[in-house]
Amino acid sequence: MGFRTVRRDEPGFYVSDGIMVGNRAFLEIAAECPENVRRMVQQAHNQGWIRVSATFTEEEYTWLMLQE
């Protein structure tokens, strides 16, 4: 069984129930995170050094693409 990683700008990253659209994956920073660390993570994300992605099995991804 193989895996496929999907990034934000690729087909299959977003999920929809027909009314609302949401991300399949996201970067969450806990409220307890120190502010200086939060700023560093946000800067790294904004610079593209940290990316948001989702991983599917090849079978899941194939079915997902067939449904769209």
mmCIF file of the N, C-alpha and C atoms, coordinates in Angstrom:
data_MODEL
# 
_entry.id   MODEL 
# 
loop_
_atom_site.group_PDB 
_atom_site.id 
_atom_site.type_symbol 
_atom_site.label_atom_id 
_atom_site.label_alt_id 
_atom_site.label_comp_id 
_atom_site.label_asym_id 
_atom_site.label_entity_id 
_atom_site.label_seq_id 
_atom_site.pdbx_PDB_ins_code 
_atom_site.Cartn_x 
_atom_site.Cartn_y 
_atom_site.Cartn_z 
_atom_site.occupancy 
_atom_site.B_iso_or_equiv 
_atom_site.pdbx_formal_charge 
_atom_site.auth_seq_id 
_atom_site.auth_comp_id 
_atom_site.auth_asym_id 
_atom_site.auth_atom_id 
_atom_site.pdbx_PDB_model_num 
ATOM 1   N N  . MET A 1 1  ? 0.854   -1.182 0.000  1.00 0.00 ? 1  MET A N  1 
ATOM 2   C CA . MET A 1 1  ? 0.000   0.000  0.000  1.00 0.00 ? 1  MET A CA 1 
ATOM 3   C C  . MET A 1 1  ? 0.891   1.234  0.000  1.00 0.00 ? 1  MET A C  1 
ATOM 4   N N  . GLY A 1 2  ? 0.569   2.166  -0.850 1.00 0.00 ? 2  GLY A N  1 
ATOM 5   C CA . GLY A 1 2  ? 1.331   3.403  -0.926 1.00 0.00 ? 2  GLY A CA 1 
ATOM 6   C C  . GLY A 1 2  ? 0.586   4.558  -0.275 1.00 0.00 ? 2  GLY A C  1 
ATOM 7   N N  . PHE A 1 3  ? 1.299   5.643  -0.091 1.00 0.00 ? 3  PHE A N  1 
ATOM 8   C CA . PHE A 1 3  ? 0.718   6.842  0.492  1.00 0.00 ? 3  PHE A CA 1 
ATOM 9   C C  . PHE A 1 3  ? 0.902   8.021  -0.441 1.00 0.00 ? 3  PHE A C  1 
ATOM 10  N N  . ARG A 1 4  ? 0.044   9.000  -0.293 1.00 0.00 ? 4  ARG A N  1 
ATOM 11  C CA . ARG A 1 4  ? 0.138   10.214 -1.093 1.00 0.00 ? 4  ARG A CA 1 
ATOM 12  C C  . ARG A 1 4  ? -0.037  11.404 -0.162 1.00 0.00 ? 4  ARG A C  1 
ATOM 13  N N  . THR A 1 5  ? 0.858   12.374 -0.286 1.00 0.00 ? 5  THR A N  1 
ATOM 14  C CA . THR A 1 5  ? 0.767   13.605 0.494  1.00 0.00 ? 5  THR A CA 1 
ATOM 15  C C  . THR A 1 5  ? 0.173   14.684 -0.379 1.00 0.00 ? 5  THR A C  1 
ATOM 16  N N  . VAL A 1 6  ? -0.823  15.374 0.154  1.00 0.00 ? 6  VAL A N  1 
ATOM 17  C CA . VAL A 1 6  ? -1.513  16.435 -0.581 1.00 0.00 ? 6  VAL A CA 1 
ATOM 18  C C  . VAL A 1 6  ? -1.277  17.744 0.161  1.00 0.00 ? 6  VAL A C  1 
ATOM 19  N N  . ARG A 1 7  ? -0.836  18.746 -0.571 1.00 0.00 ? 7  ARG A N  1 
ATOM 20  C CA . ARG A 1 7  ? -0.587  20.055 0.020  1.00 0.00 ? 7  ARG A CA 1 
ATOM 21  C C  . ARG A 1 7  ? -1.729  21.016 -0.286 1.00 0.00 ? 7  ARG A C  1 
ATOM 22  N N  . ARG A 1 8  ? -1.724  22.121 0.375  1.00 0.00 ? 8  ARG A N  1 
ATOM 23  C CA . ARG A 1 8  ? -2.829  23.089 0.315  1.00 0.00 ? 8  ARG A CA 1 
ATOM 24  C C  . ARG A 1 8  ? -3.209  23.501 -1.102 1.00 0.00 ? 8  ARG A C  1 
ATOM 25  N N  . ASP A 1 9  ? -2.255  23.598 -2.010 1.00 0.00 ? 9  ASP A N  1 
ATOM 26  C CA . ASP A 1 9  ? -2.550  24.072 -3.367 1.00 0.00 ? 9  ASP A CA 1 
ATOM 27  C C  . ASP A 1 9  ? -2.859  22.935 -4.342 1.00 0.00 ? 9  ASP A C  1 
ATOM 28  N N  . GLU A 1 10 ? -3.066  21.715 -3.826 1.00 0.00 ? 10 GLU A N  1 
ATOM 29  C CA . GLU A 1 10 ? -3.321  20.560 -4.681 1.00 0.00 ? 10 GLU A CA 1 
ATOM 30  C C  . GLU A 1 10 ? -4.761  20.064 -4.546 1.00 0.00 ? 10 GLU A C  1 
ATOM 31  N N  . PRO A 1 11 ? -5.279  19.411 -5.604 1.00 0.00 ? 11 PRO A N  1 
ATOM 32  C CA . PRO A 1 11 ? -6.627  18.847 -5.524 1.00 0.00 ? 11 PRO A CA 1 
ATOM 33  C C  . PRO A 1 11 ? -6.728  17.833 -4.381 1.00 0.00 ? 11 PRO A C  1 
ATOM 34  N N  . GLY A 1 12 ? -7.836  17.862 -3.683 1.00 0.00 ? 12 GLY A N  1 
ATOM 35  C CA . GLY A 1 12 ? -8.078  16.910 -2.609 1.00 0.00 ? 12 GLY A CA 1 
ATOM 36  C C  . GLY A 1 12 ? -7.764  17.439 -1.226 1.00 0.00 ? 12 GLY A C  1 
ATOM 37  N N  . PHE A 1 13 ? -7.147  18.634 -1.142 1.00 0.00 ? 13 PHE A N  1 
ATOM 38  C CA . PHE A 1 13 ? -6.796  19.164 0.177  1.00 0.00 ? 13 PHE A CA 1 
ATOM 39  C C  . PHE A 1 13 ? -8.031  19.651 0.931  1.00 0.00 ? 13 PHE A C  1 
ATOM 40  N N  . TYR A 1 14 ? -8.988  20.178 0.213  1.00 0.00 ? 14 TYR A N  1 
ATOM 41  C CA . TYR A 1 14 ? -10.188 20.715 0.851  1.00 0.00 ? 14 TYR A CA 1 
ATOM 42  C C  . TYR A 1 14 ? -11.298 19.675 0.857  1.00 0.00 ? 14 TYR A C  1 
ATOM 43  N N  . VAL A 1 15 ? -12.117 19.715 1.878  1.00 0.00 ? 15 VAL A N  1 
ATOM 44  C CA . VAL A 1 15 ? -13.241 18.805 2.018  1.00 0.00 ? 15 VAL A CA 1 
ATOM 45  C C  . VAL A 1 15 ? -14.525 19.640 2.041  1.00 0.00 ? 15 VAL A C  1 
ATOM 46  N N  . SER A 1 16 ? -15.588 19.103 1.448  1.00 0.00 ? 16 SER A N  1 
ATOM 47  C CA . SER A 1 16 ? -16.848 19.831 1.392  1.00 0.00 ? 16 SER A CA 1 
ATOM 48  C C  . SER A 1 16 ? -18.009 18.891 1.681  1.00 0.00 ? 16 SER A C  1 
ATOM 49  N N  . ASP A 1 17 ? -19.003 19.419 2.380  1.00 0.00 ? 17 ASP A N  1 
ATOM 50  C CA . ASP A 1 17 ? -20.227 18.657 2.611  1.00 0.00 ? 17 ASP A CA 1 
ATOM 51  C C  . ASP A 1 17 ? -21.336 19.134 1.686  1.00 0.00 ? 17 ASP A C  1 
ATOM 52  N N  . GLY A 1 18 ? -20.991 19.924 0.699  1.00 0.00 ? 18 GLY A N  1 
ATOM 53  C CA . GLY A 1 18 ? -21.968 20.467 -0.238 1.00 0.00 ? 18 GLY A CA 1 
ATOM 54  C C  . GLY A 1 18 ? -22.395 21.874 0.130  1.00 0.00 ? 18 GLY A C  1 
ATOM 55  N N  . ILE A 1 19 ? -22.165 22.266 1.376  1.00 0.00 ? 19 ILE A N  1 
ATOM 56  C CA . ILE A 1 19 ? -22.518 23.611 1.843  1.00 0.00 ? 19 ILE A CA 1 
ATOM 57  C C  . ILE A 1 19 ? -21.271 24.358 2.306  1.00 0.00 ? 19 ILE A C  1 
ATOM 58  N N  . MET A 1 20 ? -20.486 23.700 3.138  1.00 0.00 ? 20 MET A N  1 
ATOM 59  C CA . MET A 1 20 ? -19.280 24.316 3.688  1.00 0.00 ? 20 MET A CA 1 
ATOM 60  C C  . MET A 1 20 ? -18.029 23.624 3.153  1.00 0.00 ? 20 MET A C  1 
ATOM 61  N N  . VAL A 1 21 ? -16.927 24.378 3.095  1.00 0.00 ? 21 VAL A N  1 
ATOM 62  C CA . VAL A 1 21 ? -15.643 23.847 2.667  1.00 0.00 ? 21 VAL A CA 1 
ATOM 63  C C  . VAL A 1 21 ? -14.649 24.041 3.806  1.00 0.00 ? 21 VAL A C  1 
ATOM 64  N N  . GLY A 1 22 ? -13.846 23.017 4.063  1.00 0.00 ? 22 GLY A N  1 
ATOM 65  C CA . GLY A 1 22 ? -12.842 23.107 5.121  1.00 0.00 ? 22 GLY A CA 1 
ATOM 66  C C  . GLY A 1 22 ? -11.554 22.440 4.701  1.00 0.00 ? 22 GLY A C  1 
ATOM 67  N N  . ASN A 1 23 ? -10.502 22.700 5.454  1.00 0.00 ? 23 ASN A N  1 
ATOM 68  C CA . ASN A 1 23 ? -9.198  22.084 5.209  1.00 0.00 ? 23 ASN A CA 1 
ATOM 69  C C  . ASN A 1 23 ? -9.180  20.662 5.747  1.00 0.00 ? 23 ASN A C  1 
ATOM 70  N N  . ARG A 1 24 ? -8.494  19.764 5.075  1.00 0.00 ? 24 ARG A N  1 
ATOM 71  C CA . ARG A 1 24 ? -8.307  18.406 5.585  1.00 0.00 ? 24 ARG A CA 1 
ATOM 72  C C  . ARG A 1 24 ? -7.236  18.373 6.664  1.00 0.00 ? 24 ARG A C  1 
ATOM 73  N N  . ALA A 1 25 ? -6.362  19.343 6.672  1.00 0.00 ? 25 ALA A N  1 
ATOM 74  C CA . ALA A 1 25 ? -5.293  19.418 7.664  1.00 0.00 ? 25 ALA A CA 1 
ATOM 75  C C  . ALA A 1 25 ? -5.004  20.890 7.943  1.00 0.00 ? 25 ALA A C  1 
ATOM 76  N N  . PHE A 1 26 ? -4.435  21.153 9.105  1.00 0.00 ? 26 PHE A N  1 
ATOM 77  C CA . PHE A 1 26 ? -4.091  22.520 9.446  1.00 0.00 ? 26 PHE A CA 1 
ATOM 78  C C  . PHE A 1 26 ? -3.011  22.512 10.519 1.00 0.00 ? 26 PHE A C  1 
ATOM 79  N N  . LEU A 1 27 ? -2.400  23.638 10.693 1.00 0.00 ? 27 LEU A N  1 
ATOM 80  C CA . LEU A 1 27 ? -1.386  23.828 11.713 1.00 0.00 ? 27 LEU A CA 1 
ATOM 81  C C  . LEU A 1 27 ? -2.066  24.504 12.900 1.00 0.00 ? 27 LEU A C  1 
ATOM 82  N N  . GLU A 1 28 ? -2.085  23.851 14.037 1.00 0.00 ? 28 GLU A N  1 
ATOM 83  C CA . GLU A 1 28 ? -2.729  24.415 15.231 1.00 0.00 ? 28 GLU A CA 1 
ATOM 84  C C  . GLU A 1 28 ? -1.666  24.761 16.258 1.00 0.00 ? 28 GLU A C  1 
ATOM 85  N N  . ILE A 1 29 ? -1.700  25.990 16.742 1.00 0.00 ? 29 ILE A N  1 
ATOM 86  C CA . ILE A 1 29 ? -0.797  26.429 17.802 1.00 0.00 ? 29 ILE A CA 1 
ATOM 87  C C  . ILE A 1 29 ? -1.640  26.568 19.062 1.00 0.00 ? 29 ILE A C  1 
ATOM 88  N N  . ALA A 1 30 ? -1.282  25.824 20.090 1.00 0.00 ? 30 ALA A N  1 
ATOM 89  C CA . ALA A 1 30 ? -2.053  25.825 21.338 1.00 0.00 ? 30 ALA A CA 1 
ATOM 90  C C  . ALA A 1 30 ? -2.036  27.203 21.998 1.00 0.00 ? 30 ALA A C  1 
ATOM 91  N N  . ALA A 1 31 ? -3.112  27.521 22.701 1.00 0.00 ? 31 ALA A N  1 
ATOM 92  C CA . ALA A 1 31 ? -3.226  28.802 23.402 1.00 0.00 ? 31 ALA A CA 1 
ATOM 93  C C  . ALA A 1 31 ? -2.106  28.973 24.427 1.00 0.00 ? 31 ALA A C  1 
ATOM 94  N N  . GLU A 1 32 ? -1.608  27.865 24.983 1.00 0.00 ? 32 GLU A N  1 
ATOM 95  C CA . GLU A 1 32 ? -0.567  27.914 26.000 1.00 0.00 ? 32 GLU A CA 1 
ATOM 96  C C  . GLU A 1 32 ? 0.835   28.160 25.417 1.00 0.00 ? 32 GLU A C  1 
ATOM 97  N N  . CYS A 1 33 ? 0.950   28.153 24.120 1.00 0.00 ? 33 CYS A N  1 
ATOM 98  C CA . CYS A 1 33 ? 2.249   28.327 23.470 1.00 0.00 ? 33 CYS A CA 1 
ATOM 99  C C  . CYS A 1 33 ? 2.800   29.720 23.797 1.00 0.00 ? 33 CYS A C  1 
ATOM 100 N N  . PRO A 1 34 ? 4.056   29.799 24.222 1.00 0.00 ? 34 PRO A N  1 
ATOM 101 C CA . PRO A 1 34 ? 4.646   31.116 24.494 1.00 0.00 ? 34 PRO A CA 1 
ATOM 102 C C  . PRO A 1 34 ? 4.600   32.008 23.256 1.00 0.00 ? 34 PRO A C  1 
ATOM 103 N N  . GLU A 1 35 ? 4.367   33.283 23.456 1.00 0.00 ? 35 GLU A N  1 
ATOM 104 C CA . GLU A 1 35 ? 4.185   34.226 22.356 1.00 0.00 ? 35 GLU A CA 1 
ATOM 105 C C  . GLU A 1 35 ? 5.393   34.268 21.421 1.00 0.00 ? 35 GLU A C  1 
ATOM 106 N N  . ASN A 1 36 ? 6.602   34.186 21.968 1.00 0.00 ? 36 ASN A N  1 
ATOM 107 C CA . ASN A 1 36 ? 7.782   34.242 21.094 1.00 0.00 ? 36 ASN A CA 1 
ATOM 108 C C  . ASN A 1 36 ? 7.861   33.008 20.193 1.00 0.00 ? 36 ASN A C  1 
ATOM 109 N N  . VAL A 1 37 ? 7.468   31.861 20.701 1.00 0.00 ? 37 VAL A N  1 
ATOM 110 C CA . VAL A 1 37 ? 7.459   30.638 19.895 1.00 0.00 ? 37 VAL A CA 1 
ATOM 111 C C  . VAL A 1 37 ? 6.357   30.724 18.844 1.00 0.00 ? 37 VAL A C  1 
ATOM 112 N N  . ARG A 1 38 ? 5.197   31.218 19.238 1.00 0.00 ? 38 ARG A N  1 
ATOM 113 C CA . ARG A 1 38 ? 4.070   31.399 18.307 1.00 0.00 ? 38 ARG A CA 1 
ATOM 114 C C  . ARG A 1 38 ? 4.492   32.278 17.127 1.00 0.00 ? 38 ARG A C  1 
ATOM 115 N N  . ARG A 1 39 ? 5.154   33.382 17.424 1.00 0.00 ? 39 ARG A N  1 
ATOM 116 C CA . ARG A 1 39 ? 5.602   34.290 16.357 1.00 0.00 ? 39 ARG A CA 1 
ATOM 117 C C  . ARG A 1 39 ? 6.608   33.606 15.431 1.00 0.00 ? 39 ARG A C  1 
ATOM 118 N N  . MET A 1 40 ? 7.523   32.821 16.005 1.00 0.00 ? 40 MET A N  1 
ATOM 119 C CA . MET A 1 40 ? 8.513   32.121 15.173 1.00 0.00 ? 40 MET A CA 1 
ATOM 120 C C  . MET A 1 40 ? 7.841   31.095 14.264 1.00 0.00 ? 40 MET A C  1 
ATOM 121 N N  . VAL A 1 41 ? 6.875   30.348 14.799 1.00 0.00 ? 41 VAL A N  1 
ATOM 122 C CA . VAL A 1 41 ? 6.168   29.358 13.988 1.00 0.00 ? 41 VAL A CA 1 
ATOM 123 C C  . VAL A 1 41 ? 5.370   30.050 12.888 1.00 0.00 ? 41 VAL A C  1 
ATOM 124 N N  . GLN A 1 42 ? 4.681   31.134 13.232 1.00 0.00 ? 42 GLN A N  1 
ATOM 125 C CA . GLN A 1 42 ? 3.908   31.865 12.233 1.00 0.00 ? 42 GLN A CA 1 
ATOM 126 C C  . GLN A 1 42 ? 4.810   32.431 11.139 1.00 0.00 ? 42 GLN A C  1 
ATOM 127 N N  . GLN A 1 43 ? 5.967   32.957 11.522 1.00 0.00 ? 43 GLN A N  1 
ATOM 128 C CA . GLN A 1 43 ? 6.901   33.477 10.528 1.00 0.00 ? 43 GLN A CA 1 
ATOM 129 C C  . GLN A 1 43 ? 7.405   32.360 9.624  1.00 0.00 ? 43 GLN A C  1 
ATOM 130 N N  . ALA A 1 44 ? 7.749   31.224 10.207 1.00 0.00 ? 44 ALA A N  1 
ATOM 131 C CA . ALA A 1 44 ? 8.235   30.086 9.416  1.00 0.00 ? 44 ALA A CA 1 
ATOM 132 C C  . ALA A 1 44 ? 7.152   29.608 8.452  1.00 0.00 ? 44 ALA A C  1 
ATOM 133 N N  . HIS A 1 45 ? 5.910   29.585 8.892  1.00 0.00 ? 45 HIS A N  1 
ATOM 134 C CA . HIS A 1 45 ? 4.794   29.191 8.025  1.00 0.00 ? 45 HIS A CA 1 
ATOM 135 C C  . HIS A 1 45 ? 4.617   30.213 6.900  1.00 0.00 ? 45 HIS A C  1 
ATOM 136 N N  . ASN A 1 46 ? 4.640   31.488 7.252  1.00 0.00 ? 46 ASN A N  1 
ATOM 137 C CA . ASN A 1 46 ? 4.477   32.541 6.243  1.00 0.00 ? 46 ASN A CA 1 
ATOM 138 C C  . ASN A 1 46 ? 5.595   32.519 5.205  1.00 0.00 ? 46 ASN A C  1 
ATOM 139 N N  . GLN A 1 47 ? 6.799   32.131 5.606  1.00 0.00 ? 47 GLN A N  1 
ATOM 140 C CA . GLN A 1 47 ? 7.942   32.054 4.695  1.00 0.00 ? 47 GLN A CA 1 
ATOM 141 C C  . GLN A 1 47 ? 7.925   30.775 3.852  1.00 0.00 ? 47 GLN A C  1 
ATOM 142 N N  . GLY A 1 48 ? 7.042   29.827 4.202  1.00 0.00 ? 48 GLY A N  1 
ATOM 143 C CA . GLY A 1 48 ? 6.967   28.573 3.455  1.00 0.00 ? 48 GLY A CA 1 
ATOM 144 C C  . GLY A 1 48 ? 7.898   27.496 3.974  1.00 0.00 ? 48 GLY A C  1 
ATOM 145 N N  . TRP A 1 49 ? 8.519   27.735 5.134  1.00 0.00 ? 49 TRP A N  1 
ATOM 146 C CA . TRP A 1 49 ? 9.428   26.746 5.721  1.00 0.00 ? 49 TRP A CA 1 
ATOM 147 C C  . TRP A 1 49 ? 8.664   25.648 6.436  1.00 0.00 ? 49 TRP A C  1 
ATOM 148 N N  . ILE A 1 50 ? 7.455   25.944 6.886  1.00 0.00 ? 50 ILE A N  1 
ATOM 149 C CA . ILE A 1 50 ? 6.549   24.948 7.476  1.00 0.00 ? 50 ILE A CA 1 
ATOM 150 C C  . ILE A 1 50 ? 5.318   24.923 6.578  1.00 0.00 ? 50 ILE A C  1 
ATOM 151 N N  . ARG A 1 51 ? 4.933   23.745 6.119  1.00 0.00 ? 51 ARG A N  1 
ATOM 152 C CA . ARG A 1 51 ? 3.784   23.614 5.219  1.00 0.00 ? 51 ARG A CA 1 
ATOM 153 C C  . ARG A 1 51 ? 2.707   22.745 5.855  1.00 0.00 ? 51 ARG A C  1 
ATOM 154 N N  . VAL A 1 52 ? 1.495   23.011 5.484  1.00 0.00 ? 52 VAL A N  1 
ATOM 155 C CA . VAL A 1 52 ? 0.369   22.195 5.917  1.00 0.00 ? 52 VAL A CA 1 
ATOM 156 C C  . VAL A 1 52 ? 0.102   21.171 4.826  1.00 0.00 ? 52 VAL A C  1 
ATOM 157 N N  . SER A 1 53 ? -0.006  19.904 5.196  1.00 0.00 ? 53 SER A N  1 
ATOM 158 C CA . SER A 1 53 ? -0.283  18.853 4.225  1.00 0.00 ? 53 SER A CA 1 
ATOM 159 C C  . SER A 1 53 ? -1.101  17.761 4.892  1.00 0.00 ? 53 SER A C  1 
ATOM 160 N N  . ALA A 1 54 ? -1.717  16.927 4.073  1.00 0.00 ? 54 ALA A N  1 
ATOM 161 C CA . ALA A 1 54 ? -2.504  15.786 4.551  1.00 0.00 ? 54 ALA A CA 1 
ATOM 162 C C  . ALA A 1 54 ? -1.996  14.542 3.830  1.00 0.00 ? 54 ALA A C  1 
ATOM 163 N N  . THR A 1 55 ? -2.022  13.413 4.514  1.00 0.00 ? 55 THR A N  1 
ATOM 164 C CA . THR A 1 55 ? -1.560  12.160 3.920  1.00 0.00 ? 55 THR A CA 1 
ATOM 165 C C  . THR A 1 55 ? -2.723  11.188 3.781  1.00 0.00 ? 55 THR A C  1 
ATOM 166 N N  . PHE A 1 56 ? -2.835  10.579 2.618  1.00 0.00 ? 56 PHE A N  1 
ATOM 167 C CA . PHE A 1 56 ? -3.869  9.597  2.313  1.00 0.00 ? 56 PHE A CA 1 
ATOM 168 C C  . PHE A 1 56 ? -3.195  8.317  1.835  1.00 0.00 ? 56 PHE A C  1 
ATOM 169 N N  . THR A 1 57 ? -3.904  7.206  1.953  1.00 0.00 ? 57 THR A N  1 
ATOM 170 C CA . THR A 1 57 ? -3.446  6.019  1.246  1.00 0.00 ? 57 THR A CA 1 
ATOM 171 C C  . THR A 1 57 ? -3.766  6.250  -0.234 1.00 0.00 ? 57 THR A C  1 
ATOM 172 N N  . GLU A 1 58 ? -3.073  5.547  -1.114 1.00 0.00 ? 58 GLU A N  1 
ATOM 173 C CA . GLU A 1 58 ? -3.348  5.696  -2.544 1.00 0.00 ? 58 GLU A CA 1 
ATOM 174 C C  . GLU A 1 58 ? -4.812  5.358  -2.848 1.00 0.00 ? 58 GLU A C  1 
ATOM 175 N N  . GLU A 1 59 ? -5.347  4.354  -2.163 1.00 0.00 ? 59 GLU A N  1 
ATOM 176 C CA . GLU A 1 59 ? -6.745  3.956  -2.383 1.00 0.00 ? 59 GLU A CA 1 
ATOM 177 C C  . GLU A 1 59 ? -7.705  5.075  -1.976 1.00 0.00 ? 59 GLU A C  1 
ATOM 178 N N  . GLU A 1 60 ? -7.489  5.672  -0.800 1.00 0.00 ? 60 GLU A N  1 
ATOM 179 C CA . GLU A 1 60 ? -8.333  6.789  -0.362 1.00 0.00 ? 60 GLU A CA 1 
ATOM 180 C C  . GLU A 1 60 ? -8.272  7.935  -1.354 1.00 0.00 ? 60 GLU A C  1 
ATOM 181 N N  . TYR A 1 61 ? -7.051  8.257  -1.797 1.00 0.00 ? 61 TYR A N  1 
ATOM 182 C CA . TYR A 1 61 ? -6.869  9.377  -2.719 1.00 0.00 ? 61 TYR A CA 1 
ATOM 183 C C  . TYR A 1 61 ? -7.561  9.104  -4.056 1.00 0.00 ? 61 TYR A C  1 
ATOM 184 N N  . THR A 1 62 ? -7.457  7.892  -4.560 1.00 0.00 ? 62 THR A N  1 
ATOM 185 C CA . THR A 1 62 ? -8.109  7.530  -5.820 1.00 0.00 ? 62 THR A CA 1 
ATOM 186 C C  . THR A 1 62 ? -9.614  7.696  -5.704 1.00 0.00 ? 62 THR A C  1 
ATOM 187 N N  . TRP A 1 63 ? -10.211 7.191  -4.638 1.00 0.00 ? 63 TRP A N  1 
ATOM 188 C CA . TRP A 1 63 ? -11.649 7.328  -4.444 1.00 0.00 ? 63 TRP A CA 1 
ATOM 189 C C  . TRP A 1 63 ? -12.039 8.801  -4.284 1.00 0.00 ? 63 TRP A C  1 
ATOM 190 N N  . LEU A 1 64 ? -11.229 9.561  -3.598 1.00 0.00 ? 64 LEU A N  1 
ATOM 191 C CA . LEU A 1 64 ? -11.491 10.976 -3.425 1.00 0.00 ? 64 LEU A CA 1 
ATOM 192 C C  . LEU A 1 64 ? -11.530 11.695 -4.773 1.00 0.00 ? 64 LEU A C  1 
ATOM 193 N N  . MET A 1 65 ? -10.553 11.429 -5.623 1.00 0.00 ? 65 MET A N  1 
ATOM 194 C CA . MET A 1 65 ? -10.493 12.079 -6.919 1.00 0.00 ? 65 MET A CA 1 
ATOM 195 C C  . MET A 1 65 ? -11.652 11.626 -7.824 1.00 0.00 ? 65 MET A C  1 
ATOM 196 N N  . LEU A 1 66 ? -12.094 10.394 -7.697 1.00 0.00 ? 66 LEU A N  1 
ATOM 197 C CA . LEU A 1 66 ? -13.218 9.911  -8.493 1.00 0.00 ? 66 LEU A CA 1 
ATOM 198 C C  . LEU A 1 66 ? -14.532 10.575 -8.080 1.00 0.00 ? 66 LEU A C  1 
ATOM 199 N N  . GLN A 1 67 ? -14.644 10.971 -6.829 1.00 0.00 ? 67 GLN A N  1 
ATOM 200 C CA . GLN A 1 67 ? -15.867 11.596 -6.327 1.00 0.00 ? 67 GLN A CA 1 
ATOM 201 C C  . GLN A 1 67 ? -15.958 13.066 -6.700 1.00 0.00 ? 67 GLN A C  1 
ATOM 202 N N  . GLU A 1 68 ? -14.833 13.696 -6.976 1.00 0.00 ? 68 GLU A N  1 
ATOM 203 C CA . GLU A 1 68 ? -14.855 15.137 -7.277 1.00 0.00 ? 68 GLU A CA 1 
ATOM 204 C C  . GLU A 1 68 ? -15.189 15.426 -8.718 1.00 0.00 ? 68 GLU A C  1 
# 
